[in-house]
Amino acid sequence: MLSENKKLKFFAKRDGIILLILWGVILTGAIILLFVLGSVSFDKSRSNEDAYQRVNEDLTGRIHDLEQRIKE
């Protein structure tokens, strides 16, 4: 009877440690996934800002060219 209790305690401790490690791995994976998704969305928004700036510069240049043609 006493040896069975020792075995049960050993398995309970072992299972608890395994669950704790598994929980840590899951949380770490979730945090890494959040950082990866956040950086991807940040890069996407930054590239959109670059595209808007290029379009803005192009339109500003065209307006300037048209103003020069009108003055001539």
MARRO-881809 format. One record per residue (C-alpha): chain; residue in one letter; x, y, z; residue number from 1. Coordinates in steps of 0.1 Angstrom, whole numbers, m for minus. Example, Ala and Ser with C-alpha at 12.3 -4.5 7.8 and 13.67 -1.06 7.14 Angstrom:
BEGIN
 unit code     u     v     w pos
    A    A   123   m45    78   1
    A    S   137   m11    71   2
This chain:
BEGIN
 unit code     u     v     w pos
    A    M     0     0     0   1
    A    L    28    24     9   2
    A    S    47    17   m23   3
    A    E    16    23   m43   4
    A    N    12    58   m27   5
    A    K    48    65   m35   6
    A    K    43    55   m72   7
    A    L    11    76   m74   8
    A    K    30   106   m59   9
    A    F    59   101   m84  10
    A    F    35    99  m114  11
    A    A    16   129  m101  12
    A    K    48   150   m98  13
    A    R    60   138  m132  14
    A    D    27   146  m149  15
    A    G    26   180  m132  16
    A    I    61   188  m144  17
    A    I    52   177  m179  18
    A    L    20   198  m179  19
    A    L    40   228  m166  20
    A    I    66   224  m194  21
    A    L    39   220  m220  22
    A    W    21   251  m208  23
    A    G    53   271  m210  24
    A    V    59   259  m245  25
    A    I    24   269  m256  26
    A    L    27   303  m240  27
    A    T    61   309  m256  28
    A    G    48   299  m290  29
    A    A    18   322  m286  30
    A    I    40   351  m277  31
    A    I    64   345  m306  32
    A    L    34   342  m330  33
    A    L    20   376  m317  34
    A    F    54   392  m323  35
    A    V    57   378  m358  36
    A    L    22   388  m368  37
    A    G    27   422  m353  38
    A    S    59   428  m372  39
    A    V    43   416  m405  40
    A    S    14   441  m401  41
    A    F    39   468  m392  42
    A    D    59   462  m423  43
    A    K    28   461  m444  44
    A    S    16   495  m430  45
    A    R    51   509  m435  46
    A    S    52   498  m471  47
    A    N    17   514  m476  48
    A    E    30   547  m462  49
    A    D    60   545  m487  50
    A    A    36   539  m516  51
    A    Y    14   568  m505  52
    A    Q    44   591  m503  53
    A    R    57   581  m537  54
    A    V    22   587  m552  55
    A    N    21   621  m534  56
    A    E    55   631  m547  57
    A    D    46   620  m583  58
    A    L    13   640  m582  59
    A    T    31   670  m567  60
    A    G    57   668  m595  61
    A    R    29   666  m622  62
    A    I    11   696  m607  63
    A    H    43   715  m607  64
    A    D    50   706  m643  65
    A    L    14   717  m653  66
    A    E    18   750  m635  67
    A    Q    51   756  m654  68
    A    R    34   748  m687  69
    A    I     5   772  m679  70
    A    K    29   800  m670  71
    A    E    47   796  m704  72
